[in-house]
């Protein structure tokens, strides 16, 4: 099968996240097991690279790099749309079997020009996240365009593949998509195959890790305020911040840390490799994921694999990836005191640590890649 993926980010983009990692995990398995030709179109992340092959997946880079600068985004956004349209017409039309229109807020309008079978792969309905991430009037325009376009896709009966029950529920309730054209394909987890008896030893003093992109929608400011409440009760507690973000926003976060007198308790690790990531996850007592919304919350499962429970708010994605009392604790959204109390109560809970590890073993990329591929085959064969 010849598969074309259109995505806002490549797996090497500095802004890549769980959605890109999931797509890549599936794609490379389709190449290896089913001999698929998988091509992934996304914006350039480097002016020096126009195309490359990573584990069998062909990346075709167009346009300018993504940015979170609103003024620049207003130019990059439509420019990439046009580049995708012309690249499809000149290079891929009639030469692929199915096109995956991967949605990050706004879809790629593939029903207007793609003649092959199409599927929408969506990790979350952004909705109110537009209001958190962008200023007026961008947030209002984005919110309306997302809803309108997804409703058009629904009307045209384009099939949707989603990653969680929360995303499915949003499509059903907010967009009005028929349940008949929605298929849930869960994430797997890429982590060391560690036996529960061989899990790393935790640090002597409470250590919490934040592992996510450093952007407003991921709620890092909420996490720092929760940590402040914890630190008042446990002065020696530490918070490690792992992830990438815009320099200007990181500067704001560091100023908040300084104002809360937490500079000695919080360490920025920046972007680290996979080995270091799992080493720190293993040594930490808990992972804190204070996000306003997740597609699924893959980092929660990664932490669980290292025997590290997840502390989250009751928001979309996190309530899908975390089982309360089994793989972590779910607090009422925006209730900082409740989350702080859960951290203090459960950070040394050996039972929760073991059940978190057991829970993580349910997630398998190989199994889910097959579920996804069979759905693509079904859609391709449906006339």
C-alpha positions in Angstrom: 0.0 0.0 0.0 1.2 3.5 -0.9 0.4 5.8 2.0 0.8 9.6 2.0 0.7 11.4 5.3 0.2 15.2 5.5 1.3 16.6 8.9 2.3 20.0 10.4 5.4 18.5 11.9 8.0 15.8 11.0 9.5 13.5 13.6 12.6 15.7 13.7 10.8 19.0 14.1 11.7 20.9 17.3 8.0 21.2 18.0 7.2 17.5 17.5 5.2 15.8 20.2 3.3 12.6 21.1 1.1 12.8 17.9 4.2 12.8 15.7 5.9 10.0 17.7 2.7 7.9 17.4 2.4 8.4 13.7 6.1 7.5 13.2 5.8 4.4 15.3 2.9 3.2 13.2 4.5 4.3 9.9 7.8 2.5 10.3 6.0 -0.7 11.2 3.9 -0.5 8.1 7.0 -0.2 6.0 8.8 -3.1 7.8 6.0 -5.6 8.1 3.7 -4.8 5.1 6.3 -3.3 2.7 4.3 -0.2 2.4 5.6 3.0 0.7 5.0 5.7 3.3 5.7 9.3 2.4 5.3 12.1 5.0 4.8 15.7 3.9 5.6 18.4 6.5 7.2 21.9 6.8 11.0 22.2 6.6 12.7 22.0 10.0 16.1 22.7 8.4 17.0 24.8 5.4 19.6 22.3 4.5 17.3 19.3 4.2 14.6 18.9 1.6 13.9 15.2 2.0 15.2 12.3 3.9 14.4 8.7 4.8 14.1 7.7 8.5 13.6 3.9 9.2 12.0 3.5 5.8 9.6 6.4 6.0 10.2 9.1 3.3 10.0 12.7 4.5 9.2 15.4 2.0 9.8 18.9 3.4 8.0 22.0 2.0 7.7 25.6 2.9 9.1 27.4 6.0 9.7 26.0 9.5 6.8 26.1 11.9 6.8 28.8 14.5 4.7 29.9 17.5 5.1 33.5 16.6 1.6 34.6 15.6 2.6 37.1 12.9 5.0 34.6 11.2 2.4 31.8 11.5 -0.1 33.9 9.6 2.3 33.7 6.6 3.6 30.2 7.1 0.2 28.6 7.6 -1.4 29.4 4.2 2.0 29.1 2.4 2.3 25.5 3.5 -1.3 24.8 2.5 -0.5 26.0 -1.1 2.7 24.1 -1.2 1.0 20.8 -0.2 -1.7 21.4 -2.8 0.8 21.8 -5.7 3.1 19.1 -4.5 0.2 16.6 -4.4 -0.9 17.6 -7.9 2.6 17.5 -9.4 4.1 14.5 -7.6 1.6 12.3 -5.8 -1.8 12.4 -7.6 -2.5 9.0 -8.9 0.6 7.5 -7.3 -0.7 6.8 -3.8 -3.5 4.6 -2.5 -4.6 6.5 0.6 -4.0 9.9 2.1 -3.8 10.5 5.9 -4.9 14.0 6.7 -3.4 14.5 10.1 -5.2 17.2 12.1 -3.5 19.6 14.5 -6.3 22.1 15.0 -7.1 22.6 11.3 -7.3 19.8 8.6 -5.6 20.1 5.2 -8.7 20.4 3.1 -7.9 17.1 1.2 -11.5 16.5 0.0 -11.1 19.6 -2.3 -8.2 18.1 -4.3 -7.3 14.5 -3.3 -8.9 11.9 -5.5 -7.7 8.9 -3.5 -9.3 7.5 -0.4 -8.8 9.8 2.6 -8.8 9.4 6.4 -8.5 11.9 9.1 -6.1 11.1 11.9 -6.9 13.4 14.8 -5.4 13.3 18.3 -7.6 16.0 19.9 -10.3 18.5 19.0 -8.4 21.7 20.0 -11.6 23.7 20.9 -10.8 25.9 23.9 -7.1 25.4 23.5 -7.2 28.0 20.8 -8.2 30.5 23.5 -5.2 29.5 25.7 -2.6 29.4 23.0 -3.4 32.4 20.8 -4.5 36.0 21.1 -7.6 37.7 19.7 -8.7 37.4 16.9 -6.5 34.4 15.9 -8.1 32.2 18.7 -11.6 33.0 17.6 -10.9 32.5 13.9 -9.1 29.2 14.6 -11.8 27.9 16.9 -14.5 28.6 14.3 -12.5 27.3 11.3 -11.7 24.0 13.1 -15.3 23.3 14.0 -16.6 24.2 10.5 -14.0 22.2 8.6 -14.4 19.1 10.8 -18.2 19.3 10.3 -17.6 19.4 6.5 -15.4 16.3 6.7 -18.2 14.6 8.8 -20.8 15.6 6.2 -18.7 14.1 3.5 -18.4 10.9 5.6 -14.6 11.0 5.6 -13.4 8.3 8.1 -11.8 9.4 11.4 -9.1 7.6 13.3 -8.7 8.8 16.9 -6.4 7.9 19.8 -8.8 7.9 22.7 -12.4 7.8 24.0 -12.2 11.5 24.9 -11.3 12.5 21.3 -14.1 10.3 20.0 -16.6 11.9 22.5 -15.6 15.4 21.3 -16.2 14.5 17.7 -19.5 13.0 18.6 -20.8 15.8 20.9 -19.1 18.9 19.5 -18.8 18.2 15.8 -21.7 15.7 15.3 -19.6 13.0 13.6 -21.3 9.6 13.2 -19.9 6.9 15.5 -19.9 4.6 12.4 -17.0 6.5 10.8 -14.8 6.8 13.9 -12.2 4.1 14.8 -10.1 4.3 18.0 -6.5 3.2 17.7 -4.6 3.4 20.9 -1.0 4.4 21.4 1.8 2.0 22.4 4.8 2.8 24.5 8.4 2.9 23.6 10.4 2.2 26.8 12.9 -0.3 28.2 11.6 -3.8 28.8 12.2 -3.7 32.5 10.9 -6.4 34.9 9.1 -4.9 38.0 11.9 -6.4 40.2 14.5 -4.5 38.2 13.0 -1.1 38.2 15.4 1.7 39.1 15.8 2.8 42.7 14.1 6.1 43.4 15.9 9.2 44.7 16.2 9.5 48.5 14.2 12.8 48.6 11.0 13.4 46.6 11.7 14.1 43.0 9.0 14.9 40.5 9.5 15.2 36.7 7.6 17.3 34.1 8.1 15.8 30.7 6.4 17.6 27.8 6.8 20.5 25.5 7.2 23.8 27.4 4.1 25.6 26.0 1.2 27.2 27.7 -1.4 24.5 26.8 0.7 21.9 28.6 0.0 23.7 31.8 3.6 24.0 33.1 2.6 27.1 35.1 -0.1 25.1 36.8 2.4 22.4 37.6 4.9 24.9 39.2 2.1 26.3 41.4 1.2 22.8 42.5 4.9 22.1 43.2 5.1 25.2 45.4 2.4 23.8 47.6 4.3 20.5 47.8 7.5 22.2 48.6 6.0 24.0 51.5 5.3 20.6 53.1 8.5 18.9 51.8 11.2 21.6 51.6 13.8 19.3 50.0 11.4 18.2 47.1 12.8 18.7 43.6 11.1 19.2 40.2 12.9 18.4 37.0 11.6 20.1 33.8 12.3 18.1 30.6 11.3 19.4 27.2 11.7 22.0 24.5 10.0 25.4 24.1 10.3 28.9 22.8 13.1 30.9 24.5 10.7 33.8 25.3 8.2 31.5 27.1 10.9 29.6 29.0 12.2 33.0 30.2 8.7 33.7 31.6 8.6 30.3 33.3 12.0 31.0 34.9 10.8 34.3 36.1 7.7 32.7 37.7 10.0 30.1 39.4 12.2 33.0 40.8 9.1 34.9 42.1 8.0 31.7 43.9 11.4 31.3 45.4 11.8 27.9 43.9 15.1 28.3 41.9 17.0 25.9 44.2 14.3 23.3 43.9 13.6 23.3 40.1 16.1 22.2 37.4 15.7 22.7 33.7 17.0 19.6 31.9 16.1 20.8 28.4 15.9 18.3 25.6 17.5 15.0 26.4 18.0 11.7 24.6 15.9 8.6 25.2 18.3 6.9 27.5 18.6 9.9 29.8 14.9 10.4 29.7 14.1 7.0 31.0 16.9 7.1 33.5 15.3 10.3 35.1 11.8 8.9 34.8 13.0 5.7 36.7 14.7 7.7 39.5 11.7 10.1 40.0 8.9 9.3 42.3 6.2 10.8 40.2 5.5 12.5 36.8 3.3 15.6 36.9 1.3 16.3 33.8 -0.7 19.5 34.4 -1.8 19.9 30.8 -5.1 21.6 29.9 -5.6 18.9 27.2 -3.7 15.9 25.8 -4.4 13.9 22.7 -3.7 10.9 25.0 -0.8 11.6 27.3 1.8 9.2 26.1 4.4 10.5 28.6 2.2 9.2 31.4 2.5 5.7 30.1 6.3 6.1 29.5 6.6 7.0 33.2 4.5 4.1 34.3 6.8 1.7 32.4 9.5 2.9 34.8 7.4 2.4 37.9 6.5 6.1 38.1 2.9 7.0 38.7 1.3 10.0 37.0 -0.3 13.0 38.7 -2.8 14.6 36.3 -5.9 16.8 36.2 -9.2 15.5 35.0 -8.9 16.7 31.4 -9.2 15.1 28.0 -6.4 12.7 27.2 -5.1 12.4 30.7 -8.2 10.7 31.9 -7.8 8.3 29.0 -4.1 7.4 29.7 -4.3 7.4 33.5 -6.4 5.0 35.6 -7.1 6.6 38.9 -5.5 4.6 41.8 -3.9 2.2 39.4 -1.4 4.2 37.2 -1.6 7.4 39.1 -4.1 9.9 40.5 -6.5 12.2 38.8 -7.3 15.5 40.5 -10.2 17.9 39.8 -9.2 20.2 37.1 -7.5 23.4 38.4 -7.6 22.1 42.0 -3.9 22.7 42.9 -4.4 21.8 46.5 -5.9 18.4 45.6 -3.0 17.5 43.3 -0.5 18.6 45.9 -2.2 16.4 48.5 -2.1 13.4 46.2 1.6 14.0 45.5 2.4 14.1 49.2 0.2 11.1 49.9 1.3 8.7 47.1 4.8 9.6 46.1 6.2 6.7 48.1 3.4 4.2 47.6 5.0 0.9 46.5 1.6 -0.6 45.5 0.8 2.3 43.2 4.3 2.1 41.7 3.9 -1.6 40.9 0.4 -1.3 39.5 1.6 1.6 37.3 4.2 -0.7 35.8 1.7 -3.5 35.2 -0.7 -1.1 33.6 1.9 0.2 31.1 2.5 -3.3 29.7 -1.0 -3.2 28.1 0.2 -0.7 25.5 2.0 -2.2 22.5 2.9 -0.4 19.2 3.0 -3.7 17.2 -0.6 -4.6 18.1 -2.0 -1.1 17.5 -0.1 -0.7 14.2 -1.9 -3.7 13.0 -5.3 -2.3 14.1 -4.5 0.9 12.3 -3.3 -0.8 9.1 -6.4 -3.1 8.9 -8.6 0.0 9.1 -6.6 1.7 6.3 -7.1 -1.5 4.2 -10.8 -1.5 4.9 -11.2 2.1 3.9 -9.1 1.6 0.7 -11.2 -1.4 -0.3 -14.5 0.3 0.4 -16.2 1.8 -2.8 
